[in-house]
Amino acid sequence: MSGTPRRPEWGEPVTGATESTPARVVPRVPPVLNAANALTALRLVLVPVFAASVVVSAMSHAGWRMAACLIFAVASATDLVDGWIARRFGLVTSVGKVADPIADKALTGAALVLLSWYDRLPWWVTALILVRELGITGLRFWVIRHGVIAASRGGKIKTALQILAIAWYLWPMPAALAAVGPWIMAAAVLVTVATGFDYIAQALRLRRPR
């Protein structure tokens, strides 16, 4: 009886294969609506919530500063968890690849701008970090046809230092501990600049004619 052939499921061999023509396997395409992308979306949603809590605190009300710090910490943690889930369960999608760095830059950028706005952090520090972050994102798109600039160990250390420094500035620390914050931020800036040059070198190598 003739009819429309059934479409194979994910990972199911295509019928009609022989020894000389091995069965093709339908590649598994992860759905866009998955746990990893949901966490990325949550991080984006938390950005305005975090910003509003900082504004309400006006960087002086201890309770709201603690709330802002906790929201920032939770949002930052989703960046670690969504990446692990995506890799562990094969849920890496094109949407996630685009949305994840946007969410990261939005969260970090909002925190730095607000800290500078309320005179907790020099503007040049915020400008330097944001220019570096946006510049490296642009570099990745510039060389994407030639290869991928993967996140290095230095890049991961940079992210961890930035998160720690921002959280330190947000939390209402005693004066003695608050004095440690600029040193953590200085380390974050140094690693941010150093890894930026490293990524530029990688991009130039990828673009070099072979």
N, C-alpha and C positions, 0 to 999 in steps of 0.2 A: 504494500500500500504506500503510495507516494505521499509526500507532505514536506513541510518545511523542516529542515534538520534542526535538532535541538542544539542550542548554543552551549558549549562546554562551560562547566563551572571553573572557578579559580583553581589552578593547579591540576586540573583534570586533563589527561592526555587527549589529544585530538584523535578521533577514530580514523581508521583507514591506514594506519601506520604499518610499515613492513620493516623487515630487518635492514633493508637498504635505505629506507627513509624513516628514521626514528620519529617517534611521536613528538609533536611540538607540545609544549606546556604553556597554557595560557598564563601570562604573568599576573601576579596578584597586585591589583591596584587598590591601595588602602583608601577607605572613604574619607572625604574631607571632614565630615562630622565625626571626630574621634576624640579620645581623652586628651591626647597631646595638644591638639588644636584648641580644645575647650579650655585648657589651662592657659594657653597663650591669649585667648580671648579674655579670660579672667584678668590676666595681667594688664591688658589694655583698659578694661573697665575700672581697675583699681587705680589707674593713673590719676583721673580727675578726683576720685575719692581721696587719694593721698594728698593731692594739691589743695583740696578744700580744707583738709584737716590742718595743713601747715598754715594756710591763710587764717583760719579761725584761731589757731594758737598764737599768731603774730610773733612766733619764735620766742615767746616769753611765758605763756601759760604751760606749766609743767605737765598737766594732764593731757592736753591736746598734743603736746610735743611727743609724749610717750605713745599716744595713739598713732600719730603720724609715723613714728619710727617703726612701730609694730606692723602697720599697713605696708610700709616700704619693705620690711623684712619678709613678710608673707609674699608680696608680689615678686621680690627677688628670688625667693625659694621656688616659685613656680617655674622660673627659667631653668633651674637645675632639673626639676622633676619632669617637665614636659619633654626636654631633650632625652632624658633617660627612657621615658615611656616610648617615645617615637622610635628610638633605636632598638630597644629591647623587643618590642612587639611589631616591628615593621610598619609603623604608622607615619613614616616620613612622607609628606605631601608637598607639592609645589606651593600651596597656600601657606603651609607651615613655614617653609623656607623663607618666604617673603614676610609673613606676619611676625615671626619670632624676633628678627633683628629690629623691626619697627617698634615692637613692644619694649624691647630692651632700651633702645635709644630714647623712646618717649619717657620711660620711667626715670632713667638716669638724668636725662636732660631736664625734666621737670624739677627733680630734686636739686640739681646744681643751680639752676636759674633761681629757684626760690631761696636757696641758701644765700646766694649773692644779693638777691633783692632785699633781703632782711639783714644785710651787712654781716652775715656770719662767715662768708667766704669771699675772697677777692674776685672781682669779675674776670681778671686775666686768667685765673685758674679755670673757671667755667668755660671761658672762650677757648682756651687751649685744648681742654678735653673734648669739647663738642666739635671743634674743627678737626681734631684727630679722628674722632669716631665717624663723623660724616665723610671725611676724606677717605678713610679706609673702606667704608661701605661703597663709595664711588669707585675705588680701585677694584674692588671685587667684581663689580658689574663691567668695568673696563676690560678685564682680562677673562671674563667668564667663557668666552669662545675658545680660549687657549688652555684653560685649566681652572681649578678651584683653589683659592687661597684658604686653606683650612685653618681653624683656630689653633694657635700654637700653645705650648705650655705657658709661655710668657703672657699670652693673651688671656689665659684663664687666671693667672696670678693677678694681672691688671684688673680684671673684673672683680675678683675677690677683694682686692685692696680698695677699689672704688666703693664697693658696697659697704665694706667695713668703715671707711672714712666717712661716708655720708651718714650711716647709722650713728656713728660717734657724734657727729655734729648735731643730729636731730635729737638724740636723747639728752634730757636735762642732767648733764654730768656735774658733779662737784667741781669747783675751780681747779683743783689739783689734777683731776682726771681729764677735764676739758682741755688742758694744756697739751695733752697727748694727741688730740685730734689733728692739729696742723702737721705733726710729724707723720702721721699715717697718710694724710692727704699728700704730703710732699713725696712719700714713697710711691703713692698711686700715680702722681704726675710723672715721676721719673720713669716708672715702668710703662706708663701710657705712651710717653714720647719714644722710649727705646723700642718698644714693640711696633710702634708706628713706622719707624725707619726699617725695621726688619720686614714688615709687610710690603713696604715700597720696594725693597730689594727683591722680594719674591715676585712681585708683579712685573718688575723689569725683566727678570729672568724668564718668566712665562711669555712675555711679549717679544723677547729676543728672537730674531730670525734664526731658523735652524738650517 
